[in-house]
Each structure stands twice: as C-alpha cells, then as structure tokens.
Amino acid sequence: MLQIINENSFLIVRIILFFVATLFIFKSLQAINLSKIFKKNSADNIRFLFMVVAIILGHLFVDAIISLFEYLNQLL
C-alpha cells in the first residue's frame, strides 16, 4: 500500500511529542491547588503525583494524536 510518510518518522515524532506534551501537562497541573487534600510540608508528594499523572496523560494524548495520523497515512 502507498504510504506518504515512513513509519520510523512517526516513532521519532511520537517520542519528541511525548516529552513536549508531558512538560506542558506538568506545568498546567501545577496550577491546581491540592493543599487542602495533602498535609503541610508535602510538596514532594504533590510533585511526584503531578509527575506520574503528567506522564500518563502525555502518553495518552500523544498516542491518540499520532495514531490518528498513522491511520490517515494508511488511508492515503
């Protein structure tokens, strides 16, 4: 089947976008105030929770976007 873009380029873009999306999601999650849920002086726990959530959401976001482009590439 004719493909416009090579599969390896999607992998490279997926890796680059993962780090970019994770950074933006982490920065946006820091705007949420969780001081009422956690104890005082637990900033490390909150930061760790934000890192884990940012990695998960970054992966899901990038996977959805790149999978859509891979599917469109196969159709063309």
C-alpha positions in Angstrom: 0.0 0.0 0.0 1.2 3.5 -0.8 2.3 5.5 2.3 3.2 9.1 2.3 5.3 9.1 5.4 7.6 6.4 6.6 6.7 4.5 9.9 10.0 5.4 11.5 9.3 9.1 11.3 6.1 8.5 13.3 8.1 6.9 16.0 10.5 9.8 16.2 7.7 12.3 16.3 5.9 10.2 19.0 9.0 10.4 21.3 9.6 14.1 20.8 5.9 15.0 21.3 5.7 12.8 24.4 8.4 14.9 26.2 6.8 18.2 25.0 3.3 17.2 26.0 4.4 15.9 29.3 6.2 19.1 30.1 3.1 21.2 29.2 0.8 19.0 31.1 3.1 19.0 34.2 3.2 22.8 34.1 -0.6 23.1 33.8 -1.1 20.6 36.6 0.9 22.8 39.0 -1.8 25.4 38.8 -4.1 23.1 40.7 -4.1 23.7 44.5 -4.1 20.5 46.4 -3.0 21.9 49.8 -6.4 21.0 51.3 -6.1 17.3 50.4 -2.4 16.8 51.5 -0.7 17.6 54.8 1.5 20.5 55.3 5.1 20.2 54.0 4.1 17.5 51.5 5.2 19.4 48.4 7.4 16.4 47.3 4.4 14.1 47.4 2.3 16.5 45.3 5.1 17.0 42.8 5.5 13.2 42.4 1.8 12.8 41.9 1.8 15.5 39.3 4.8 13.8 37.5 3.0 10.5 37.3 -0.3 12.0 36.1 1.6 14.1 33.5 3.4 11.1 32.2 0.2 9.1 31.9 -1.8 12.0 30.3 1.1 12.8 28.0 1.3 9.3 26.7 -2.4 9.1 26.1 -2.5 12.4 24.3 0.4 11.7 22.1 -0.8 8.2 21.3 -4.2 9.4 20.3 -2.8 12.1 18.0 -0.1 10.0 16.4 -2.4 7.0 15.9 -4.8 9.3 14.1 -2.1 10.5 11.8 -0.8 6.9 11.2 -4.4 5.9 10.3 -4.7 8.8 7.9 -1.3 7.9 6.4 -2.5 4.4 5.7 -5.7 5.6 4.1 -3.9 7.8 1.6 
